[in-house]
Amino acid sequence: MKQALTAWLAAAAATEDPVQAARAAAEAVAGDPWRVVTTAGRLARCRLDHAERDLSLGAALRPLRSDSPRGLVRVPRGAPYPASDVAGRRRRGAWDTSPEMARRLVDMALTGRPRLSTALDPACGPGVFLVAASERGLHVTGADLDAAALAVARVAVPAAELVQADAFQGGELAELVVGNPPFVPPERQDKALRRALRARYDWLEGRFDLAVPFAAAASERVAPGGRLALVLPWSVLVERYGRGLRRQWLRGARIKALPERERFPGASVYVGLLVLQPDASPAPLAPSGLEPSELLELEDAPFDRHLRPGDVALLRTAQARSRPLASCCVIDTGVVAHGPDGGKRRLIRDHAGPGTVPFADARQFFSGEVLHLTWEPDRMHRPKSLELFAGEKVLVQRLRGDGPIRVGVDATGLVPGHTLLVVKPGPDCPVDAAALARLLSDPITAGLVRLARGRRLDLYPRDLGAVCVPDIWWRDPGRPLGAGLGLTRAQVKRLQALAPEAAGP
């Protein structure tokens, strides 16, 4: 890092140009393409700032005291230096892939297809996938909107054909289209672009991440007989907003294998590595042999590699003998205790006072702690009626991670935060909240939710609302759930194995 950083500082001092500085950093380590993309690439993602005092920079590029023993280079007051630009990276969705992950995805894409000769990364950044593909002998092309990142990529892979362009503009085809789409949630997307993408892909729905239409556009750039290989946010593979894309692929592409969920290096997000052939007829999905048509029977068509043949039929059996939980219960999220004029600490206090109500988020509720919320609906995001929280209700942890469905019963009028879901027995509900809590905490329920929704980290009201409740259970809530659903012993064991606590990390 010191060599690249020194070159960046010298070029920035001479030109005040972050693009020239990024190129100088890349040229300083040009003997090793992987050092170029990992060190100079990291500098290219920084913004050019000026030191307000004498300082030094360490390997992590954080400003340190000028005499810090961890400092690699000194920066005098007033001189330009590379400052972290987390906000800018989030706005652009620019999270660079590790060399290990890039190599692994390219290897997966080339398995069984040694004759592929051209590769394209339509959002190449500093060029990690270009290096990985060129190592395998492919002629590589790339595009990106970030001029500084492209300057690094030109040094990392001098033979690459690179252009500064928007991935949504289209262009020439390649036999392998590979990359890491920008992860940009709807609140950070350009509104005009979002409208244009909805017009271009009429199956887009909900609060879609930019990675969804990017993946669709990338698949259009694959030459006949070629492959698409992408690092995709796990939510794109399982959440509802990505189901239109998944259905397109299940109907008209050959998915080589459903991905495992894994953490993206250096970020608190899960991803999956997906490889498919866009112009091939669908085939059974590895590793389970599940037919794409079976996944298409599920409302959200989740890409869950642990589903297997017969699972959808099992779900249909359970649904045929039950009615959904929402038929007898009101199900909603807790309150978002903040609004546009401030965070929730503005309304939450440790002690009761005038106009307060008892309040708890999931962490407090399950630890027995109670806070107090100043009830000001006009200053809260999507306020709800206090009537929803009166009387007996079940509270369910919304962010469950890899754990089971975690539930508790409250009859104190507690107002839950948005990290909890509320399940309140309706006027026609024949069972009490305690029985509903037992139903929701049963591993069979968790297994059925997994079948219907895939391996998800969150629970939403519609997930709980669709929970299968046997018709007979409403009259006899002490009856075992599996028996009420008419399941065989093998089917019960299968659902228990799918439950989060049994599925493993």
ABEGO torsion letter per residue (X at the ends): XAAAAAAAAAAAAAAGBAAAAAAAAAAAAAABAAAAAAAAAAAAABBBBBBABBBBBBAAGBBBBAABAABABBBBBGBBBBBBBAAAAAAAGBBBBBAAAAAAAAAAAABGBAABABBBBABAEAGAAAAAAAAAGBBBBBBBABAAAAAAAAAABAABBBBBBBAAAEEBBBABBBEBBBBBBAAABBAAAAAAAAAABAABBEBBBAAAAAAAAAAAABBBGBBBBBBBBAAAAABAAAAAAAAAAAAABBBABBBBBBBBBGBBBBBBBBBBBAABBBBBBOAAGBBAAAAAABAAGBBBAABBBGAAAAAAAAAAABBBAAAABBBBBBBBABBAAEBAAAABBABBBBGBBBBBBAAAAAAGBBBBBBBBAAABBGBBBAAAABEBBBBBBABAEABBBBBBBBAAGBBBBAABBBBBBBAABABBAAAAAAAAABAAAAAAAAAAAEBBABBBAAAAAABBBBAAAAABAABBAAAAAGBBAAAAAAAAAABAAAAEX
